[in-house]
Amino acid sequence: MELTGTIYGINGPIVYLKGNLGFKMSEMVLVGKQKLVGEVINLTKDTTTIQVFEETTGLKPGEEVVSTGSAICVTLAPGIISNIFDGIERPLKEIAKQSGVFISRGVNVTSLDTKKLWDVHVTVAVGDYIYGGTIIAEVPETSSIVHKSMVPPDIEGTVTKIVPDGKYTIDDPIITIIDNEGKEKILTLTQKWPIRIPRPTAKRYLSDRPLITGQRIIDTLFPIAKGGTAAIPGGFGTGKTMTQHQLAKWSDADIIIYIGCGERGNEMTEVLEDFSKLVDPKSGNLLLDRTTLIANTSNMPVAAREASIYTGITLAEYYRDMGYHVAIMADSTSRWAEALREISGRLEEMPAEEGFPAYLASRLSAFYERAGFMKNLNGTEGSVSIIGAVSPQGGDFSEPVTQNTKRFVRCFWALDKSLAYARHFPAIQWLTSYSEYIQDLGSWYSNHIGSDFVDCRNQILSILTEESKLNEIVKLIGSDVLPDDQKLTLEIARVIRLGFVQQNAYHPSDTYVPLEKQLKMMHVILYLYTKSKQLLALNMPMSLIREDPIFDNIISIKYDVANDELDKFDDYIKNIDAFYNRYIETNA
């Protein structure tokens, strides 16, 4: 028997029911005549409090609230990839057919297409004992991704019946099992999972391999591991969304889940249009063939915005359980925190710093802790990497969302307004950014790229740090008074900034750079530094050395050497030797 209650109070997205009606915490309910989707968020002996994921305009006291008996769940089955959902996994394309450009209230659509026929290959046989995570069928979901349907984590038993390979919908029976209690259960391609509960795994591994992005400042200076967490904080116009687009396009994750959480509608439109045209460099298929988009724009209800990141992470965990490496782009967690703040205000909870609820930190940590490199229940390995954008007002990193995020992520890519305004992209400020993964990844870099990779990285970072100190002096007394070795440091730092750190997303050779090329670029820059220091040691004046075109030639490497022409770097080493010999000869 379904539980019902009657509305007696409404406060924006918050609805109150009188009395203890038997509802459960986090239970999904249907509110009012239009059956708006809601969730129970507070229970007392006198009151049941519900947050509604849709606009409550027109709702009035006296209308009925009906329980569903289950928590807010997502439907997990073929059809997730290439789809565009709202914050509670309703497909926007289907909603558009019913209600047009804007989502109408109470719209009722199934999360996934229940009529589409999929090519199903059953991977178990009669008599097999199966348990949570066992792959029971494979379905080519897109040209890039094979969907592996699994047994739900809480089910196990012996297979008694299977269907032959063929075309089936996501709700058709695929296998029949007898569980340990002798009950018969029918399994389909579909399972449901509550969004606020992490999916179980067998083991969590150390983060010992990088998520390769092709962005030099990230891969070399501030890397993120597969299964790692990173934050991209930055004020308006610093390139958060652009950086996330680059990571979504180029990172070596198998699947991308992009969560537009409270973003502007035009930005989400740009994402949708871009992703529908982009070709995946690895497979040659469309990038959308391995991407799921969750669009929750700023004009959508705040409660759905709060749920959207949980929906995204649950979808990611599902594909991780299949053995895929998944990367989540959450853009932006600040808008999510603002939704928390608004709902908390409506509930009249005691506010903490800047009006955010006291549980902001625990909610953020619970979200980021769901990342990781895991051994799944079925023995496969997969990872979920979370890259969350943070939008501090006025670019102030001391505000609560940035500070609390910083506590729970191990990678911090701080975007700088002055760099962005100088057209230096990615505008990641190397002095305030950091990565705690560099120690964990050192052995991987040594074994796969080059034994001196980390040493070169440290030298590059040291030169950039030294430049910052020298610039303080230059501001006070000018550069003329600096000794030549410090002038050289400034010049090499300029080469590093323009030729290595700065990257052009629109240039075919520079938008993505493999790690091998990144190492060779560092080798060339540091070789130029070494040879220039040798010239200074022989009393060559820096004013003369600086005039040589070699410095600008090295800066242009990023454009002049294609990713498949790495042997050209030998020519640059020869050019540096020629530059050295030329000065030795002319000043002998």
N, C-alpha and C positions, 0 to 999 in steps of 0.2 A: 504493500500500500504506500502510495507516494505522500510525502508530508506537504502540507500547505500552510501558509501563513498570510496575514493581511498587513499591508503597509500602513504604518501610522505616522511616519516622518520621512521627509526627503531633504537632503542637503547636498545639492550638486550630484556627483556620482555615488553618494552614500545614501543608502536606504535603510530605515529602521523598522523592525518588526517587534511587536510587543510579546513578551512572554517567552518561556522556554518551550520551544516547539519541537524539539528533537532533531534539529538540524545539526550537522557535523562541521567542525572547523575545516576550512578550505574546500567545502563542498560547492559544486556548481549548482546554481539555481536559475530558474526562468522567471523573470520579473514582469508583472503587469500583463495587460491584454496582448501587447505586442511580443511577449515572451523574450524580453531583452536578457542577454546572457549576463549573469552575475556570479559572485563568489562570496561565500561567508568568510568574514575576516575577524569577527569578534563575537563572543558568546558570553552572556551573563545570565543569571537566573531570571532576569526581567526583560532582557533585550537581546535580539539577534541583529547584528550589523552586517550589511552586505555592500560590497562595492560592485557597481554596474559597469560593464565594459562598453557601454553604448550611451549615447546622449539621453538624459532622463527628462528632457523637455516634454511637457504634456502628461507625465506620470502623476497620479494623484493618490492620496491616502484612500484606503479602502480596496485598492486593487490587490489581486492575489499573487502570491509568490509560491512557486512549485519547486520542490527539490527534484534533483535528477538521481540522487543516490551515489554519485561519483564525484571525484575531484575534477578540477579543470585539467583536461587531458588533451594531448595531440594524437592525431591518427597517424600511425607509422606504416607506410606501405609504398609500393611503387607509385610514382607520380609526383613525389616531392621535388626532385631536381627539375630545374627550368621553370618552376612555378613561382608565382608572386603571391604572397600571403599578407594579410593584415596581422595585428599583434596576437590574435587568438586563432591563427591558422585557418582563416577563411580565405579562399582564393579570390583575389581581386578581379580577375578576368570574368569569373562567373557572377560576381556581385555586380560588375558593370553591365552585364547583360540584363540583370533584373532592375537595377536602380539607376543606371547611368553613371555620370562622372563621380558623384558623391555617394557615399554609402548611406543607404536609407536605414532607419532603425528597424530592428527586429527582422532583418533580412536572414533568411534561413537557407543556407547552402551547405552541402557536404564538403568537408575539407578536401577530399580527393575524388577524382572521377570514378564512380562505382560501376559505370557501364563500359568503360574502355577495356578491350581484351588485350592481355599481355602474353607474350611468348614465355611460357613457364617450363623450366627444366627442373624436375624433382631430384634432389641430391641424396635422399635417404631411401632405404629399402625396408620392406616388411620384416619385422623382427628386430630392427635396430632399436637400441635403447637411446632415447634422446632426452636432453635436459636444457635448461635455460641457456640461450645463446647458440645452440646447435643450428647450423644452416640447413634448412629443409628444402629450399628452392632457390634457383637463380633466374633472374629476369633481366634482360638487357633494357635498362630504364631509359638511357640515352645512348648516343653513339660513343660516349666517353665512359659511362658508368654502368657496371653490372650490379644490379640490386640483389642483395643476398637476404632473403626472408629468413627470419630466425624464430626459434621457439621463445615465447615470452619468458623472462627470468624466473617466474614463479611456477612454471609448469615442467613436469618431467613424466616419462612413461615409455611404454613400448609401442612401436608402430604396428598397427594391425591392418591398415589399408592405405594405399596411395593411389593417386590418379595418374594416368599416363601423361607424358609430356604433351603439351598443346597450348591452346589459347584459353585463358581464364580471366575473369574479373578479380578484383582484389578481395571480394567477399565470397568467392566460390570455395567450397571445401577442397583442400589440397591433400591433407593427410588426416588419418584418424588414429588416436592413440588410446591405450588403456593406462591410466595413471596408477600409482602405487596403492591407491585405495580401491582399485577395480572399477573406477568410473571411466566411461568413454568420453573423450573430448575430441572435438573437431577443430583443426587448425586451418586458418586461411592465410592469405598473404598479408593480412592486416593485424596489427596489434595496437593497443592504446597505452599511453604512459602519462602519468601526472607530471606536469611541467616543473613543479617545485621540488621534485624528488630526483636526485642524481641516479642515473642508471648504474647498476652494480658492475664491478669489474673484478678480475682475479688478483691483479697485482699492479702497483704503480712503479714505474721505472724511473731511474735518474734521467735528467735531461742531458743527453750526451751527444746529440747531433743537431745541427742547426736547421732552422727553417730558412732555406735559401730564397732570397727575394730579388736578387739582381740589382739591388740598390746599394751602392758602395758604402755610404755612411752607415747603413744598417748592417750589412753582411760583414764588413771589416771592423768598423769601430764599435758598434753597439749591437751585436747579434742577438737574435732571439732563437731559443731552442724549439724544436718540434715538441708540442705539448707545453710550451711556455706561455707566459703572460706578458703583455706590454701595454703601456699607456702612451697615447699621443696627445699631450695637452697643448693647447695653443689658443690664443685669442682669435677674434674674427678676422678672416682673410689671411691666415698664416699657412693654410694649405693642408688642414687635417683630412678633409674629404679626399683631396687629390692624392695625398700620401696613401690613404687607405685604398683608393682605386688602383694605384700602382702595385700595392701589395696583393690585392685581389687578382690582378691580371697576371702577375709574374711569379708569385711565391710558389714553391714546389709542393704545395698541399694538393691532395687529390680532389677535394671538394671545398668550395667557398660558400659560406653562409653570411650574407650581408644583411645586417639589421639596421635599417634607417629608423632610428628611435627618436621621434619628435623632430625630425629634420624638416627643412623647408620643402614644400611641394616641388619647386623647380629643381632643387638638387636631386630629389628622388627621381624626377623625370629624366634628368641628365644621366643618372646611374642606369636606369632602365634602358634608355636609348643606347648608351655606350655599350652596355653589356650584351645587348641583342645583336650588335654589329661586330664585336671583337672576336677575332679568331684566336683560339688557344694555341700558343706557340708549340706546346708539347705534342698535341695530338692532331692539330690541323682542323679540328672541329670547332664549332662555336664555343666561346667561353661559357655561354649560358647553359651548355650541356653538362657542366659540372658545378653549376651555381644555383643556389636558392636565395630568393630575395624576400625579406620581410619588411614591408613598407608601412610605417606608422607615422604619418606626417603630423606636423604641429597642430593641425586643425582637427585631428582625430581625438576621441575621448582619452583622458589622461590615464584611466585605469587600464585600458588596453595597452597603452604605452609602457606602463609598469610591467605588464605581463609579457611584452614582446621579447625581452632579452631571455626570459626563461623558455619561451617557445623556441627561440633560436638555438639555445644551448642544448635543449632536449633533442632537437633534430640532429645537431652535431654529434651528440653522444650515440645516437642510433646508428649513424654511418660509421662512427669510430668502432662500434661493436662488430661491424662487418669486416674490419681490418683496414679501413681507410684513414688517411691523415687529413684532418679537417681544420680549416682556419676560419675563425669567426671575426668579422669586422663589425664591431658595435659602434655606431655613429649616431648619437653620442650618449655616453653614460651620464653626462650632466643633465640632459633632458629627461632621462629616466629618473635621476635623483630629484629633479624638479617635480616630476609626477608624484614621487613618494612624498615630497614636502606638501604638495597640494592636498593629497588624500589625508595625510597626517593632520593638516590644519583643519580639514573638514571634520575629522574625528575628535578635534579639540584635545589632541595629545600635547604634552609639555614639549615645546620646541627646544632644540639644542642650538649649536652654533649656526648663525645666519638663518634660523628658522627651519633648518633641516631636522628630521626626527632623530632621536637619540640612537636609533638602531641603524642609521645609515651605514656605519662602518661594518656591522655584522652582515648586512645585506650585500654590500660590495664584496666582502671576503667570501661569502657563500657562493657568489657568482664566479669569482676568479678561481676559487678552489676547484671548480668543476673542470678546469683545464688539466691537461696532463698526458704523459705518454704511458699507455696502459697495456697490460696483457688482459685480453678479454676473456669472458667465460668460456668461449669456444676455442681458446688457445691461440687465436690470431693476435697481432699487435696493431694498435692504432693510436692516434693522438688527436687531441683537440687543443688548438692554440687560440688564445683569445687576444685580440688587439682592440683595445677600447679607446675611442677618442674622448677627450675631456675638453669641455668648452668653458673655461673659467671666465667670468665676466671681467672685461677689461684686461684680460691676459694676466690676472693676478693668481699666481700659483699657490698663494698661501690660503686660498679659500678651501672649505671643508672637503669638497668632492675630490679635488686634486690631491690634497694632503692624505686623505684616507685611501685613495687609489694607490698612491705611492707606497703605502704600507704593505699592500698585498700583491703588487706586481714586481717582477725582477728586472724589468726593462723599462726605461723611462726615456722617451724620445721627445725632449722639450722643444717645441716650435717657437721660433723667435720672430717677433714682429719686425725688427730692424732688418733681419736677413730677408724676410719675405718682401718687404718694401724695396729692398735692393735687388729684387728679382733673383735671389739666390735660393734655388729649390733643389732638393727638399730643404725646408728652412729649419732643420734640426740643429739646435745650438750645441756644439760639441763640448762646451765648457760645463753646461748644466745637465747634459744627458749622461746616462750611464747604463751599463748592462752587467748584471751579476752572473750572467751565463758564460762570460769569457773564460773563466777558470775551468768550467765543466766541459767546454767545447775545445779547449786547447789541443787535447790529444787527437780529436777528430780532424782538426785543421792540419796537424802535423802529418797524420797518416794519409790524408786524402788530397791535400792541396800542396803543402810544402812545409818542411820542418821549421822554416824561419818565418812562417806567416804571422804568428803572434808577436814575434820580436819586431817585425816590420810595422805591424799595427801599433805597437807601443811607441816606436820611434816617431811615427807620423803624429800620434796623439800628443807626444811630448813636444814636438815642434810647434803644434797649434797652441798648446798651453803656454809655451815660452813666448810666442807671438803676442798673446793677450797681455802678458806682463810688460813686454817691451812697448806695446801700444800705449799703455798708461804713461810711460816715460816720454814717449814721442809727443803725446798730447800736451805735456807740461813744457818740454824744452826743445822739441823738434827732433827730427831724425838725423840731422847733420852731426850732432855731437856723439852719436853712438859709434862705438868701435866697429871695425869692418866685419868681425865675426857675427855681431848682432844684426848688422845690416843684411848679412847673408841669411840669417835665420828668418828675418822678415820677408826676404825675397822668396825663399824656399816655401815658407808658409803660404805666400801668395800663390805659388804654383800648386800647392796641395789644395788650397781652398777652391781655386778656379778649375784646376785640371783633374782633381780627384773627388773632392767632397761634393761640389756642385754637379748636378746631373740634369740632363735635358730629357724630359719625358716624351718629347715629340721627335727626337732624333733616332733613326733606326738603329744606329750603332751604340747609342747611349742610354736608351730607355731601359734596357736590360743588359747587365754585364756579368758574365760568368765569373766564378771565384778565381779561376786560373788567370784570367785577364786582370782582375783586381790585384792579384799578387805581383804580376809582371809590371803593372803600372807603379806599384809601390817600389819595386826593385829599381826602376828607371829613375824615379824621383829621388830616392835615397842615394843612388849612384851619382847623380848630378850634385847632390849635396856634398858627398864625400870628395869628389873631384874639385869642387869649388873651394872646399876647406883646404885642400892641398895647395891650391893656387894662392890662397890667402897666406898660408904658412910660408910661401916663397916670396912674400911681400908684394904680391899683385894687388893693386888697389881695387876695392869693391866697386867704385864708381865706373871703372873700365869694364870689369866683368859683367856688371849688370846690363850694360848696353848690348851684350851679345844676344842674337835672336834665339839661342838655344832654349832660353827660359820659356819664351812664348811657344816654341815648337813642342816642348814637353807638355804644356797646357793643352795643346790641340790634339794630343794623342787620343783622347776620348772620342774625337770625331774621325780622326784619320786612320785609326786601326780598327778594322771590323772584328767582330767576335771570333771569326774563323780564320783570322790572319795573324795569329799570335807570333809567328816567326819574324814578323816585322819589328818586334821589340829588339831583336839583335842589331838592327840598323840604328836604332836610337842609342844603344850602348856605344856603337862605333862612332856615332855623331858626337857623343859626349867625350869620348877619347880624342876625337879630332879637335874639339873645342879646347880641351886641356893642352894638347900638343901645340896648337896654334899660339896660345898665350905663352907657352914655355919658349917657343922659337922666337916670337917677336920681342920677347923681353929678356932673351938670354944675354 
